[in-house]
Amino acid sequence: MKISAKDLWAGGILMFLAAAGLFINGGFLGLGLEQHTLGTARRMGPGYMPMLVFWLQFGLGLIVFLVGLTGGPDPLERWTKLDFTTLAISVAVGVVIWRVMEAVGYNNNYVQIGAACLVALLILAISPAWRPLGLTLASFAVFALALEPLGLICAIILLCIISAMADREHNPISIAGMTVFLCVLCWFVFIKELDIRVPLWPTIFG
């Protein structure tokens, strides 16, 4: 069997983060730190979208993991010392930040976990081999952290800019078009149609 170690690690990390998110949200086999109301697709509770996103992430991680079992090693993508070092440091720093924020009494689980993941993923992105995965996942963390204080539009803009940096050959015009499209789509679906109670703009703009 030809195994792609990096695909296995990438899929495993995606599934681990998704399982951790589901556990915190309370949507993992009925267990969790928080028991947020799920609601329905029409009337979403505070736990519905996180649950949906985490399950989608878990499914994508599983697909990547399974593909890695048969993908075979890529001679141009072999592990280097930098790959190992950034992975080890990112995990260690993320855990330390999480525990420190908990120790000082910061009791907002999402900000606590989000900040730890964001810093860890940015460290991971130092390695060129990990950069696409690190920056893509970091953009999700930025979106989660920015949604409440900066509003939906700014959070989407930050998500698109950071995730675009994962591709060295990204086209600024395409990124701008995608950003505008996502802003309009998310406003129409989540704000206008589903009436999700999230701020559209930063608080200072009302």
Rosetta blueprint (number, residue, H / E / L):
1 M L
2 K L
3 I L
4 S L
5 A H
6 K H
7 D H
8 L H
9 W H
10 A H
11 G H
12 G H
13 I H
14 L H
15 M H
16 F H
17 L H
18 A H
19 A H
20 A H
21 G H
22 L H
23 F H
24 I H
25 N H
26 G L
27 G L
28 F E
29 L L
30 G L
31 L E
32 G L
33 L L
34 E L
35 Q L
36 H L
37 T L
38 L L
39 G E
40 T L
41 A L
42 R L
43 R L
44 M E
45 G L
46 P L
47 G L
48 Y H
49 M H
50 P H
51 M H
52 L H
53 V H
54 F H
55 W H
56 L H
57 Q H
58 F H
59 G H
60 L H
61 G H
62 L H
63 I H
64 V H
65 F H
66 L H
67 V H
68 G H
69 L H
70 T H
71 G H
72 G L
73 P L
74 D L
75 P L
76 L L
77 E L
78 R L
79 W L
80 T L
81 K H
82 L H
83 D H
84 F H
85 T H
86 T H
87 L H
88 A H
89 I H
90 S H
91 V H
92 A H
93 V H
94 G H
95 V H
96 V H
97 I H
98 W H
99 R H
100 V H
101 M H
102 E H
103 A H
104 V L
105 G L
106 Y L
107 N L
108 N L
109 N H
110 Y H
111 V H
112 Q H
113 I H
114 G H
115 A H
116 A H
117 C H
118 L H
119 V H
120 A H
121 L H
122 L H
123 I H
124 L H
125 A L
126 I L
127 S L
128 P L
129 A L
130 W L
131 R H
132 P H
133 L H
134 G H
135 L H
136 T H
137 L H
138 A H
139 S H
140 F H
141 A H
142 V H
143 F H
144 A H
145 L H
146 A H
147 L H
148 E H
149 P H
150 L H
151 G L
152 L H
153 I H
154 C H
155 A H
156 I H
157 I H
158 L H
159 L H
160 C H
161 I H
162 I H
163 S H
164 A H
165 M L
166 A L
167 D L
168 R L
169 E L
170 H L
171 N L
172 P H
173 I H
174 S H
175 I H
176 A H
177 G H
178 M H
179 T H
180 V H
181 F H
182 L H
183 C H
184 V H
185 L H
186 C H
187 W H
188 F H
189 V H
190 F H
191 I H
192 K H
193 E H
194 L L
195 D L
196 I L
197 R L
198 V L
199 P L
200 L L
201 W L
202 P L
203 T H
204 I H
205 F H
206 G L
